Amino acid sequence: MHKEKLLMTPGPTMVPPSVLETLGRQIIHHRTKEFRNIFKDLNDSLKYIFQTQNHILTFSSSGTGAMESVIANLFSAGDKVVVASIGVFGDRFAKIAEAFGLNVDLISVEWGKAVDPQLIKQKLDDDKQNEIKAVIVTHNETSTGVTNDIKAVGRIVSKTNKLFIIDAISSIGGIDIQADNWGIDVIVGSSQKALMTPPGLAFVSVSPKAWEAHKNSKLPKFYWNYSAYRKGLEQNMPDAPYTPAVTLMIAQNQAINLIKEEGLQNIFERHKRLAFATQAGAEALGLKLFPDKAVSSYIITAIKAPEGIDTEEVRKIMNQKYDIMVTGGQQHLKGKIIRIGHCGYVDRFSLIKVFTAMEYALKESGYPVELGAGVSAVEKALY
Ligand SMILES: Cc1ncc(COP(=O)(O)O)c(C=O)c1O
């Protein structure tokens, strides 16, 4: 019997039925009043989610494309930026900046830990020549299941003339991010995680300080040129410079309707409760968290492999036998951690299913499990 896979990964995540329904509709043309109304709604709603008055640019792209757009649009070759990396995606931002000829001062933090905001403060205090143009931080490092304290970093960076740029691809709409209150100049987000829409849209919010940097940027850009997107947004009714991913934008609008119905604060609370329940379930099975508990993410929980157990084997059983997909470790963490995404369209029953399948799979991989121990802890935590 073919069963629908339950994706409990950090993205793509499950898409709610009313959003799926929009994906099967006939296409509409983007140079019409109908589309412009849809685009206006999307822009207004994104401001609610990003908690900003700044323009938010929408790209037909995955998150990485939008990360690249940030570098191409705000800098020139040779510019110095501080990148705080706590895993795969922080490293990626540094690599993109290097690919464009920027001078990257990398703060490389041990995987499983968050960056200490004081390290960033120190870098900025030491910058007597005023060379640093920006501080780039991953909000939620999906590869390790760690969330950085961007509010604290914002307090430091916003007092300077540097830009504060965050990758919030896996957290926007799932964990509280207050762009304007916390002094965040640029936020990169994407559709396929907490925003409950298929992959293919990426969003970048741009503060007035970042628009100033854009004016001075000399790196080559055409499709990604922010000026073209801004011009479209500043018309009476917004317009997109090139053919946009119309269907995905309609789907994203519907997903945002659901977000508004539930309310952002309730959504943040739901993710937090799901995270604490996942931690409780893991502990009840004698499993340890990979990150420090204090910085463990609310949208993805990374759990260490028990002694002698290969998490790739556990994942394979969960996927092939029980139709539940979670993710494993990346790079040197392959086989060593299992990452359970609890992001977007998930509730207590999704998590109970995951723990049922994980208990079976662990048992079948040779780990002694008292069936029901994890499930019971999850159930109690979410009651
Ligand atoms: C924190 C973070 N940054 C960047 C990316 C890359 O996004 P994409 O795969 O959409 O290009 C991801 C994807 O998982 C992510 O979680």
The ligand as an SDF file (V2000), in Angstrom:
LIG
                    3D

 16 16  0  0  0  0  0  0  0  0999 V2000
   19.9710   27.6250    7.8130 C   0  0  0  0  0  0  0  0  0  0  0  0
   19.9530   27.2950    6.3560 C   0  0  0  0  0  0  0  0  0  0  0  0
   20.5950   28.0980    5.5050 N   0  0  0  0  0  0  0  0  0  0  0  0
   20.6130   27.8670    4.1970 C   0  0  0  0  0  0  0  0  0  0  0  0
   19.9780   26.7690    3.6580 C   0  0  0  0  0  0  0  0  0  0  0  0
   20.0100   26.5380    2.1990 C   0  0  0  0  0  0  0  0  0  0  0  0
   18.7610   26.7150    1.6580 O   0  0  0  0  0  0  0  0  0  0  0  0
   18.3340   26.0570    0.2580 P   0  0  0  0  0  0  0  0  0  0  0  0
   18.5330   24.5880    0.3830 O   0  0  0  0  0  0  0  0  0  0  0  0
   16.8830   26.4620    0.1520 O   0  0  0  0  0  0  0  0  0  0  0  0
   19.1780   26.6630   -0.7890 O   0  0  0  0  0  0  0  0  0  0  0  0
   19.3040   25.8830    4.5020 C   0  0  0  0  0  0  0  0  0  0  0  0
   18.6370   24.6840    3.9670 C   0  0  0  0  0  0  0  0  0  0  0  0
   18.4190   23.7120    4.6380 O   0  0  0  0  0  0  0  0  0  0  0  0
   19.2940   26.1570    5.8950 C   0  0  0  0  0  0  0  0  0  0  0  0
   18.6470   25.3490    6.7350 O   0  0  0  0  0  0  0  0  0  0  0  0
  1  2  1  0
  2  3  1  0
  2 15  2  0
  3  4  2  0
  4  5  1  0
  5  6  1  0
  5 12  2  0
  6  7  1  0
  7  8  1  0
  8  9  2  0
  8 10  1  0
  8 11  1  0
 12 13  1  0
 12 15  1  0
 13 14  2  0
 15 16  1  0
M  END
$$$$
